């Protein structure tokens, strides 16, 4: 199939299968959420976002006070022994402040509806990227969204992964247009997932240079200033402490993991993939091992994005690398991997596509939480295949020039 030019908008006939599938998908998720809400309310990730939205309106100085988060979550949502902690930059809480004006049930359903609408925006804005015909997974444009488990989990839990995925898609559009400064600004808006945004920004800067870097730095400075204005120096110090705790450098016992809701074996990144080994090590040694492996993958990615002839391959490598080296990546966050899958779709092997779509349901639904780290394998496989494309071209070029 010939690729549609980026400037050509989709025609109505091409989008009908997506909107039909989206309507059924959206109706099913909204109905399930509405009917099972009381049973599952305490387990939705949106719980901590809702509480953060309430606190940023009423008590911003205590946004990162775990005891205060627990008090709000118990009072407004449901009683629980421990808080589901909010460990995100404070400016993100502004997104949830309007939702916190509603009762939790309605707020969750409204945020779910918003995420479903963002999915439509993503498809329409990046139609050429998501229109490739893929064996089994996408017989028509846009259908690759719906069998991807991580996307469903992100929607179901009220996560922010779809917003970050949309921002990455907009970044890609600007990079393709040559608007590197704007691309940097857009990516900096995604610093609510700074553990993914920062590695991706460095890799984009390596390829695109100072204009992208300037855009990212300027907007990042504005974001940090806003965070200080919202919670003050004390709040930012508390945030830094929570981030340090979330790395589990000094204690990765079960009690410590439960306290901060960070479980390495459930991470779909290198932290998780190495967890069967690191859980048997002292915390400091485990941290050094994960850091060394992550640094090696990141260094290789810097070389690859610099040398790649195709921008789409370079950006896909950057996103896959950012997902792998992130210190925090659960199955819902894995929704962002949809963009590199789409960018590489015509180049990935059928085996890679099968692994990307089949392994997550097996790991999550069949094997359970303790095996979620297996979901990192498809992302690593995709990164390796994309890396192989770059290296193979480099070898062919050297042979020809020799």
C-alpha positions as CSV (number, residue, x, y, z in Angstrom):
1,X,0.0,0.0,0.0
2,X,1.4,3.4,-1.0
3,X,1.8,5.7,2.0
4,X,-0.6,8.7,2.0
5,X,1.2,12.0,2.0
6,X,1.3,13.8,5.3
7,X,-0.5,16.8,4.0
8,X,-3.5,14.8,2.6
9,X,-6.4,14.6,5.1
10,X,-8.3,11.4,5.5
11,X,-11.5,11.0,3.6
12,X,-14.8,10.0,5.3
13,X,-14.7,6.5,3.8
14,X,-11.3,5.8,5.3
15,X,-12.3,6.9,8.8
16,X,-15.6,5.0,9.0
17,X,-14.2,1.7,10.3
18,X,-12.3,3.6,13.1
19,X,-15.4,5.5,14.2
20,X,-17.5,2.4,14.2
21,X,-15.0,0.5,16.2
22,X,-14.4,3.5,18.5
23,X,-18.2,3.9,19.2
24,X,-18.5,0.3,20.2
25,X,-15.3,0.4,22.2
26,X,-16.3,3.6,24.0
27,X,-19.8,2.4,24.8
28,X,-18.5,-0.8,26.2
29,X,-15.9,0.9,28.4
30,X,-18.3,3.6,29.7
31,X,-21.0,1.0,30.4
32,X,-18.6,-1.2,32.3
33,X,-17.2,1.7,34.2
34,X,-20.6,3.0,35.2
35,X,-21.9,-0.4,36.3
36,X,-18.8,-1.6,38.2
37,X,-17.8,1.7,39.6
38,X,-18.6,1.0,43.3
39,X,-16.8,-2.3,43.2
40,X,-13.6,-0.9,41.6
41,X,-13.5,2.8,42.7
42,X,-10.7,2.4,45.2
43,X,-8.5,0.6,42.6
44,X,-8.6,3.2,39.8
45,X,-5.5,5.2,39.3
46,X,-7.7,8.3,38.9
47,X,-8.1,8.2,42.7
48,X,-4.9,10.0,43.3
49,X,-5.4,12.4,40.4
50,X,-8.8,13.4,41.8
51,X,-7.4,14.0,45.3
52,X,-4.5,16.0,43.7
53,X,-7.0,18.2,41.9
54,X,-8.9,18.8,45.1
55,X,-5.7,19.6,47.1
56,X,-4.3,22.0,44.4
57,X,-7.5,24.0,44.8
58,X,-7.9,23.9,48.5
59,X,-4.5,23.0,50.2
60,X,-1.7,23.2,47.6
61,X,1.1,23.3,50.3
62,X,0.2,19.8,51.3
63,X,-0.1,18.4,47.8
64,X,2.8,15.9,48.5
65,X,1.9,15.2,52.1
66,X,1.0,11.5,52.0
67,X,-1.1,11.7,55.2
68,X,-3.1,14.5,53.8
69,X,-3.6,12.7,50.5
70,X,-4.9,9.7,52.5
71,X,-7.3,11.9,54.4
72,X,-8.7,13.4,51.2
73,X,-9.0,10.1,49.4
74,X,-10.7,8.5,52.3
75,X,-13.1,11.4,52.8
76,X,-14.0,12.0,49.1
77,X,-13.6,8.6,47.5
78,X,-13.5,5.6,49.7
79,X,-11.8,4.5,52.9
80,X,-8.5,2.8,52.6
81,X,-5.5,1.8,54.7
82,X,-3.0,3.7,52.5
83,X,-3.1,6.5,50.1
84,X,-2.5,5.9,46.4
85,X,0.2,8.6,46.3
86,X,0.4,11.5,43.8
87,X,4.0,11.6,42.7
88,X,3.8,14.0,39.7
89,X,4.8,17.6,39.1
90,X,2.3,19.9,40.7
91,X,1.3,21.7,37.5
92,X,-0.4,18.5,36.3
93,X,-2.8,18.7,39.2
94,X,-4.3,21.8,37.5
95,X,-5.7,19.4,34.9
96,X,-7.7,17.5,37.5
97,X,-8.9,20.6,39.5
98,X,-12.1,21.1,37.4
99,X,-12.9,17.4,37.7
100,X,-12.5,17.6,41.5
101,X,-15.5,19.9,41.6
102,X,-17.7,17.0,40.7
103,X,-18.4,13.9,42.8
104,X,-15.8,11.2,42.2
105,X,-18.1,8.9,40.2
106,X,-19.0,11.7,37.8
107,X,-15.5,13.0,37.6
108,X,-14.1,9.6,36.7
109,X,-16.6,9.1,33.9
110,X,-16.0,12.6,32.6
111,X,-12.2,12.1,32.5
112,X,-12.8,8.7,30.8
113,X,-14.9,10.5,28.2
114,X,-12.1,13.1,27.7
115,X,-9.5,10.3,27.2
116,X,-11.8,8.7,24.6
117,X,-12.1,12.1,22.8
118,X,-8.3,12.5,22.9
119,X,-8.0,9.2,21.1
120,X,-10.2,10.5,18.3
121,X,-8.0,13.7,18.1
122,X,-4.9,11.5,18.0
123,X,-6.2,9.4,15.1
124,X,-7.4,12.4,13.0
125,X,-4.2,14.5,13.6
126,X,-1.9,11.6,12.8
127,X,-4.1,9.8,10.3
128,X,-1.2,9.1,7.9
129,X,0.8,7.5,10.7
130,X,-2.0,5.2,11.9
131,X,-3.3,4.3,8.4
132,X,-0.9,1.5,7.4
133,X,-2.4,-1.9,6.7
134,X,-1.0,-4.4,9.2
135,X,-1.6,-8.1,8.9
136,X,-4.2,-9.2,11.5
137,X,-3.9,-6.0,13.7
138,X,-5.0,-3.3,11.3
139,X,-7.0,-4.3,8.2
140,X,-8.4,-0.7,8.1
141,X,-6.9,2.7,9.3
142,X,-7.0,3.2,13.0
143,X,-8.0,-0.2,14.1
144,X,-4.6,-0.9,15.7
145,X,-5.7,1.1,18.8
146,X,-8.4,-1.3,20.0
147,X,-6.6,-4.6,20.4
148,X,-3.7,-2.9,22.3
149,X,-4.2,-3.8,25.9
150,X,-2.1,-0.9,27.4
151,X,-4.5,1.6,25.8
152,X,-7.5,-0.1,27.5
153,X,-5.8,-0.2,30.9
154,X,-4.9,3.5,30.5
155,X,-8.5,4.4,29.7
156,X,-10.0,2.1,32.4
157,X,-7.8,3.5,35.2
158,X,-8.2,7.1,34.2
159,X,-4.5,7.5,33.4
160,X,-2.8,10.4,31.6
161,X,-0.9,8.3,29.1
162,X,-3.2,9.1,26.2
163,X,-2.6,12.8,26.7
164,X,1.1,12.2,26.7
165,X,0.8,10.0,23.6
166,X,-1.1,12.8,21.9
167,X,1.6,15.3,22.8
168,X,4.3,13.0,21.4
169,X,2.2,12.7,18.2
170,X,2.0,16.5,17.9
171,X,5.8,16.7,18.6
172,X,6.3,14.3,15.7
173,X,4.1,16.4,13.4
174,X,6.2,19.5,14.2
175,X,9.5,17.8,13.7
176,X,8.4,16.5,10.4
177,X,7.4,20.1,9.4
178,X,10.8,21.3,10.5
179,X,9.3,23.3,13.4
180,X,11.9,22.1,15.9
181,X,11.4,24.9,18.4
182,X,7.6,24.3,18.6
183,X,8.3,20.6,18.9
184,X,10.5,21.2,21.9
185,X,7.9,23.4,23.5
186,X,5.2,20.7,23.1
187,X,7.4,18.0,24.5
188,X,8.1,20.1,27.6
189,X,4.4,20.4,28.2
190,X,4.6,16.6,28.8
191,X,6.9,16.9,31.8
192,X,4.1,15.4,33.9
193,X,5.8,12.3,32.6
194,X,9.3,13.8,33.0
195,X,10.9,10.3,33.4
196,X,9.9,9.7,29.8
197,X,9.9,13.2,28.4
198,X,13.5,14.1,29.5
199,X,15.2,11.0,27.9
200,X,13.1,11.6,24.7
201,X,14.0,15.3,24.7
202,X,17.7,14.5,24.9
203,X,17.5,12.1,22.0
204,X,15.5,14.6,19.9
205,X,18.0,17.3,20.8
206,X,20.9,15.0,19.6
207,X,19.2,14.8,16.3
208,X,17.6,18.2,15.8
209,X,20.0,20.5,17.5
210,X,19.7,23.8,19.3
211,X,16.3,25.0,18.1
212,X,14.6,22.0,19.6
213,X,16.7,22.3,22.8
214,X,15.8,26.0,23.1
215,X,12.1,25.3,22.8
216,X,12.2,22.5,25.3
217,X,14.4,24.4,27.8
218,X,12.2,27.6,27.7
219,X,9.0,25.7,28.2
220,X,10.5,23.5,30.9
221,X,11.7,26.6,32.8
222,X,8.1,27.9,32.6
223,X,6.7,24.6,33.9
224,X,9.2,24.5,36.8
225,X,8.4,28.1,37.7
226,X,4.7,27.3,37.7
227,X,5.3,24.3,40.0
228,X,7.2,26.4,42.5
229,X,4.4,29.0,42.4
230,X,1.8,26.4,43.1
231,X,3.4,24.5,46.0
232,X,6.4,26.6,47.1
233,X,9.9,25.6,48.0
234,X,8.7,23.3,50.8
235,X,6.3,21.5,48.4
236,X,9.0,21.0,45.8
237,X,11.3,19.6,48.5
238,X,8.6,17.1,49.4
239,X,8.2,16.2,45.8
240,X,12.0,15.6,45.4
241,X,11.9,13.4,48.6
242,X,9.0,11.3,47.1
243,X,10.8,10.9,43.8
244,X,13.9,9.7,45.7
245,X,11.8,7.3,47.7
246,X,10.2,6.0,44.5
247,X,13.6,4.9,43.1
248,X,13.8,2.5,46.1
249,X,17.6,3.1,46.3
250,X,17.9,2.3,50.0
251,X,15.0,-0.2,50.5
252,X,13.2,-2.3,48.0
253,X,11.4,-4.4,50.6
254,X,7.7,-5.3,50.2
255,X,6.7,-2.8,52.8
256,X,8.6,0.1,51.1
257,X,7.1,-0.8,47.8
258,X,3.6,-0.8,49.2
259,X,4.1,2.5,50.9
260,X,5.0,4.4,47.7
261,X,3.0,2.1,45.4
262,X,6.1,1.2,43.3
263,X,6.5,-2.4,42.4
264,X,9.6,-3.2,40.3
265,X,8.2,-6.6,39.1
266,X,5.2,-4.7,37.7
267,X,7.3,-2.2,35.7
268,X,7.2,-2.6,31.9
269,X,10.8,-1.2,31.4
270,X,14.4,-2.2,32.2
271,X,13.7,-1.8,35.9
272,X,11.1,-4.5,35.6
273,X,12.9,-6.7,33.2
274,X,15.9,-6.9,35.6
275,X,13.7,-7.2,38.7
276,X,14.0,-11.0,39.0
277,X,17.7,-10.5,39.4
278,X,17.8,-7.2,41.3
279,X,15.2,-8.2,43.9
280,X,17.8,-10.6,45.3
281,X,20.5,-7.9,45.6
282,X,21.1,-5.1,48.1
283,X,19.1,-2.0,47.0
284,X,22.3,0.0,46.2
285,X,23.8,-2.7,44.0
286,X,20.5,-3.2,42.2
287,X,20.3,0.5,41.5
288,X,23.8,0.5,40.0
289,X,23.0,-2.5,37.8
290,X,19.8,-1.0,36.4
291,X,21.5,2.4,35.9
292,X,24.4,0.8,34.0
293,X,22.1,-1.2,31.7
294,X,19.9,1.8,31.1
295,X,22.9,4.0,30.4
296,X,24.1,1.5,27.8
297,X,20.7,1.4,26.0
298,X,20.5,5.2,26.1
299,X,24.1,5.6,24.8
300,X,23.3,3.3,21.9
301,X,20.1,5.2,21.2
302,X,22.0,8.5,21.0
303,X,24.3,7.0,18.3
304,X,21.3,5.5,16.5
305,X,19.1,8.6,16.4
306,X,22.1,10.6,15.2
307,X,22.9,8.2,12.4
308,X,19.4,7.2,11.2
309,X,18.6,8.4,7.7
310,X,14.8,8.3,8.4
311,X,13.3,10.7,10.9
312,X,10.4,8.3,11.7
313,X,12.9,5.5,12.6
314,X,14.9,7.9,14.7
315,X,11.8,9.2,16.6
316,X,10.5,5.6,17.1
317,X,13.9,4.6,18.6
318,X,13.8,7.6,20.9
319,X,10.3,6.8,22.2
320,X,11.1,3.1,22.6
321,X,14.3,4.0,24.5
322,X,12.6,6.5,26.7
323,X,10.0,3.9,27.7
324,X,12.7,1.3,28.5
325,X,15.0,3.6,30.5
326,X,12.2,5.3,32.4
327,X,12.4,4.5,36.1
328,X,8.6,4.3,36.3
329,X,6.5,2.5,33.7
330,X,3.4,0.5,34.4
331,X,1.2,-1.2,31.8
332,X,-1.0,1.8,31.4
333,X,2.0,3.9,30.5
334,X,2.9,1.4,27.8
335,X,0.1,3.0,25.7
336,X,2.7,5.5,24.5
337,X,4.4,2.7,22.6
338,X,1.6,2.8,20.0
339,X,3.3,5.7,18.3
340,X,6.6,4.0,17.6
341,X,4.7,0.9,16.5
342,X,2.8,2.9,14.0
343,X,5.9,4.8,12.8
344,X,7.7,1.5,12.3
345,X,4.7,-0.6,11.2
346,X,5.8,-1.1,7.6
347,X,9.3,-2.1,8.7
348,X,8.6,-4.3,11.8
349,X,8.6,-8.1,11.3
350,X,5.3,-10.0,11.7
351,X,6.9,-11.7,14.7
352,X,7.6,-8.3,16.4
353,X,4.0,-7.2,15.8
354,X,2.6,-10.4,17.2
355,X,4.8,-10.1,20.3
356,X,3.7,-6.4,20.8
357,X,0.1,-7.4,20.8
358,X,0.0,-10.9,22.3
359,X,2.5,-10.7,25.2
360,X,0.8,-7.9,27.2
361,X,-2.5,-9.8,27.5
362,X,-0.7,-13.0,28.5
363,X,1.5,-11.3,31.1
364,X,-1.3,-9.1,32.6
365,X,-4.4,-11.2,32.3
366,X,-3.1,-14.7,32.6
367,X,0.2,-14.6,34.6
368,X,-0.8,-11.6,36.8
369,X,0.9,-8.6,38.4
370,X,4.2,-10.4,39.3
371,X,4.9,-11.1,35.6
372,X,4.0,-7.7,34.2
373,X,7.7,-7.0,33.6
374,X,7.5,-9.4,30.6
375,X,5.6,-6.6,28.7
376,X,9.0,-4.8,28.4
377,X,10.2,-7.6,26.1
378,X,8.1,-6.5,23.1
379,X,9.3,-2.9,23.5
380,X,12.9,-4.1,23.7
381,X,12.3,-6.3,20.7
382,X,10.9,-3.3,18.7
383,X,13.9,-1.2,19.8
384,X,16.3,-3.9,18.6
385,X,14.6,-4.3,15.2
386,X,14.6,-0.5,14.7
387,X,18.3,-0.4,15.7
388,X,19.0,-3.1,13.2
389,X,17.4,-1.1,10.4
390,X,19.8,1.8,11.2
391,X,22.9,-0.4,11.5
392,X,22.1,-2.4,8.4
393,X,21.9,0.8,6.4
394,X,25.1,2.1,7.8
395,X,26.9,-1.2,6.8
396,X,25.4,-1.1,3.3
397,X,26.5,2.6,2.9
398,X,30.1,1.8,4.1
399,X,30.2,-1.2,1.7
400,X,29.1,0.9,-1.3
401,X,31.4,3.8,-0.5
402,X,34.3,1.4,0.0
